[in-house]
Amino acid sequence: MTLYAWIGEDEYGGGQVGLKQGLVPAGIIPLCCMDHDRKKLERLRPQMEQQATLYGKRIYLAAFEFTEIIDATDNGAPAKDFENGKPA
Protein backbone atom coordinates (compact mmCIF):
# COMPACT_ATOMS: atom_id res chain seq x y z
CA MET A 1 0.00 0.00 0.00
CA THR A 2 1.40 3.38 -1.01
CA LEU A 3 0.66 6.87 0.30
CA TYR A 4 1.37 9.79 -2.05
CA ALA A 5 1.96 13.35 -0.85
CA TRP A 6 3.16 16.72 -2.04
CA ILE A 7 6.02 17.65 0.31
CA GLY A 8 8.44 20.54 0.58
CA GLU A 9 10.22 22.99 2.83
CA ASP A 10 7.97 25.50 4.54
CA GLU A 11 7.50 28.69 2.55
CA TYR A 12 8.81 31.08 5.17
CA GLY A 13 12.31 29.69 5.68
CA GLY A 14 11.89 27.52 8.78
CA GLY A 15 13.88 24.79 7.08
CA GLN A 16 11.51 21.96 7.96
CA VAL A 17 10.06 19.72 5.25
CA GLY A 18 6.43 18.77 5.61
CA LEU A 19 3.19 18.03 3.84
CA LYS A 20 1.93 20.78 1.57
CA GLN A 21 -1.63 21.90 2.24
CA GLY A 22 -4.52 22.90 0.01
CA LEU A 23 -7.60 25.05 0.53
CA VAL A 24 -10.89 23.26 -0.19
CA PRO A 25 -14.49 24.20 0.70
CA ALA A 26 -14.15 22.21 3.96
CA GLY A 27 -10.99 24.11 5.00
CA ILE A 28 -7.26 23.47 4.70
CA ILE A 29 -6.27 19.84 4.14
CA PRO A 30 -2.92 18.04 3.69
CA LEU A 31 -2.23 17.15 0.06
CA CYS A 32 -1.86 13.39 0.43
CA CYS A 33 -3.80 10.34 -0.72
CA MET A 34 -3.79 6.59 -1.21
CA ASP A 35 -3.17 4.74 -4.51
CA HIS A 36 -6.71 5.07 -5.83
CA ASP A 37 -6.65 8.91 -5.68
CA ARG A 38 -3.12 9.54 -7.00
CA LYS A 39 -4.38 11.14 -10.24
CA LYS A 40 -6.09 13.86 -8.17
CA LEU A 41 -2.74 14.85 -6.65
CA GLU A 42 -1.01 14.76 -10.02
CA ARG A 43 -3.55 17.30 -11.33
CA LEU A 44 -2.32 19.76 -8.68
CA ARG A 45 1.11 20.04 -10.31
CA PRO A 46 0.40 23.45 -11.94
CA GLN A 47 -0.57 24.91 -8.55
CA MET A 48 2.50 23.38 -6.91
CA GLU A 49 4.64 24.88 -9.70
CA GLN A 50 3.13 28.33 -9.02
CA GLN A 51 3.81 27.98 -5.31
CA ALA A 52 7.41 26.86 -5.97
CA THR A 53 7.96 29.86 -8.23
CA LEU A 54 6.40 32.27 -5.72
CA TYR A 55 8.43 31.08 -2.71
CA GLY A 56 11.55 29.74 -4.44
CA LYS A 57 11.23 26.31 -2.79
CA ARG A 58 11.04 23.07 -4.81
CA ILE A 59 8.02 20.85 -4.09
CA TYR A 60 7.98 17.08 -4.58
CA LEU A 61 5.26 14.50 -5.18
CA ALA A 62 6.60 11.58 -3.15
CA ALA A 63 5.54 7.99 -2.50
CA PHE A 64 5.68 6.37 0.93
CA GLU A 65 5.33 2.63 1.49
CA PHE A 66 3.17 1.49 4.40
CA THR A 67 5.30 -0.87 6.47
CA GLU A 68 3.68 -1.18 9.87
CA ILE A 69 0.68 -0.25 11.97
CA ILE A 70 1.77 1.95 14.85
CA ASP A 71 -1.61 2.07 16.59
CA ALA A 72 -5.26 1.32 15.86
CA THR A 73 -8.61 1.92 17.47
CA ASP A 74 -10.08 -0.86 19.56
CA ASN A 75 -13.47 -0.50 17.86
CA GLY A 76 -14.50 -1.12 14.27
CA ALA A 77 -13.81 -3.84 11.75
CA PRO A 78 -10.28 -4.13 10.32
CA ALA A 79 -9.71 -2.63 6.87
CA LYS A 80 -9.91 -5.17 4.05
CA ASP A 81 -6.32 -4.36 2.98
CA PHE A 82 -4.83 -5.59 6.29
CA GLU A 83 -3.99 -9.19 7.00
CA ASN A 84 -2.90 -10.31 10.44
CA GLY A 85 -2.40 -6.70 11.58
CA LYS A 86 -0.01 -5.83 8.73
CA PRO A 87 -0.53 -4.11 5.39
CA ALA A 88 -1.33 -6.59 2.61
C-alpha positions in Angstrom: 0.0 0.0 0.0 1.4 3.4 -1.0 0.7 6.9 0.3 1.4 9.8 -2.0 2.0 13.4 -0.8 3.2 16.7 -2.0 6.0 17.6 0.3 8.4 20.5 0.6 10.2 23.0 2.8 8.0 25.5 4.5 7.5 28.7 2.5 8.8 31.1 5.2 12.3 29.7 5.7 11.9 27.5 8.8 13.9 24.8 7.1 11.5 22.0 8.0 10.1 19.7 5.3 6.4 18.8 5.6 3.2 18.0 3.8 1.9 20.8 1.6 -1.6 21.9 2.2 -4.5 22.9 0.0 -7.6 25.0 0.5 -10.9 23.3 -0.2 -14.5 24.2 0.7 -14.2 22.2 4.0 -11.0 24.1 5.0 -7.3 23.5 4.7 -6.3 19.8 4.1 -2.9 18.0 3.7 -2.2 17.1 0.1 -1.9 13.4 0.4 -3.8 10.3 -0.7 -3.8 6.6 -1.2 -3.2 4.7 -4.5 -6.7 5.1 -5.8 -6.6 8.9 -5.7 -3.1 9.5 -7.0 -4.4 11.1 -10.2 -6.1 13.9 -8.2 -2.7 14.9 -6.6 -1.0 14.8 -10.0 -3.5 17.3 -11.3 -2.3 19.8 -8.7 1.1 20.0 -10.3 0.4 23.5 -11.9 -0.6 24.9 -8.5 2.5 23.4 -6.9 4.6 24.9 -9.7 3.1 28.3 -9.0 3.8 28.0 -5.3 7.4 26.9 -6.0 8.0 29.9 -8.2 6.4 32.3 -5.7 8.4 31.1 -2.7 11.6 29.7 -4.4 11.2 26.3 -2.8 11.0 23.1 -4.8 8.0 20.9 -4.1 8.0 17.1 -4.6 5.3 14.5 -5.2 6.6 11.6 -3.1 5.5 8.0 -2.5 5.7 6.4 0.9 5.3 2.6 1.5 3.2 1.5 4.4 5.3 -0.9 6.5 3.7 -1.2 9.9 0.7 -0.3 12.0 1.8 2.0 14.9 -1.6 2.1 16.6 -5.3 1.3 15.9 -8.6 1.9 17.5 -10.1 -0.9 19.6 -13.5 -0.5 17.9 -14.5 -1.1 14.3 -13.8 -3.8 11.7 -10.3 -4.1 10.3 -9.7 -2.6 6.9 -9.9 -5.2 4.1 -6.3 -4.4 3.0 -4.8 -5.6 6.3 -4.0 -9.2 7.0 -2.9 -10.3 10.4 -2.4 -6.7 11.6 0.0 -5.8 8.7 -0.5 -4.1 5.4 -1.3 -6.6 2.6 
